[in-house]
Amino acid sequence: MKKCVTLEGGEEENTYCGEAPFNTRIVGGENAAAGSWPWQVSVHFLSSHICGGTLINNQWVLTAAHCIISQSVTAWTLYFGRETQAGPNINEVSRSVSQIIVHPNYNNTLYNNDLALMRLLTPVTFTNYIRPICLASSSSQFFNATLCWATGWGKTSKNESLPATQPLQEVQIPVVGNRQCSCSYIPTEATITKQMICAGQQNKGACQGDSGGPLQCKQGSSWIQAGITSFGMPCATAGFPEVYARVSSFQDWISTQVAGSTVGFVTFNPTGVDSDSNFVCNATISLNASFNHPTTLCVNRKYQ
């Protein structure tokens, strides 16, 4: 969706959601260059980074419902254009929050409908380092093996936190179809619903502290958010892709909540054939002591 935004210096320019002028990344699993993901938000609770989020227009941020551990708007600060958690961040601005909306059907046991919106007290001005992402429309499809990217300041492994001086991390990971993902999670008793999308592979994926951040896929020159980081087994465990809230399932809800504000919903059109549609689960179900209850899932949040 084309719209007019104000850039540095006060000039106006026509731009599209999902444009990242400094994003030239081809491979992942490393530091993200400044400005690569200009919609990435660092969500702070009581002065500490707790989750990620995405800027969807100049006054709304999308994040995960499980990140909202308090409805007190004064407890939250959102950072835009941030590169590291321990500065200096010369392109950064911060905003307070005026409103928090958690999806009414969020289930904090099954993590279904895991999304929330945060309204800024004052709008941000778009720059080359602060821009909105496009959101996947309700007609979007993401086939098995579609390559997308996850970003965040979370742990680099289940036992290793990202040093505060290190920049935002990025990793390229494939979408894993819901049939295959459901099969993977049989031993955990977790339910993969239509409101979820899975992605990841061994040693590549999201971890604690990345929650609320985006799973984003490129179409043409635009980046489209497919998912919101929700939960998974401990950080890229073999055979267990991470699970994200499926953004395309919530177009109507998001549009209703931000009524009066423009959000760029874009249809992601897949190519090829979706191999997941013919996937047959041949897994042997083994409910051992490690995986016999949903609470053993390693939920990607700082405060558990």
Disulfide bonds with the S-S distance in Angstrom:
Cys17-Cys134 2.05
Cys51-Cys67 2.05
Cys148-Cys217 1.98
Cys181-Cys198 2.08
Cys183-Cys281 1.95
Cys207-Cys235 1.76
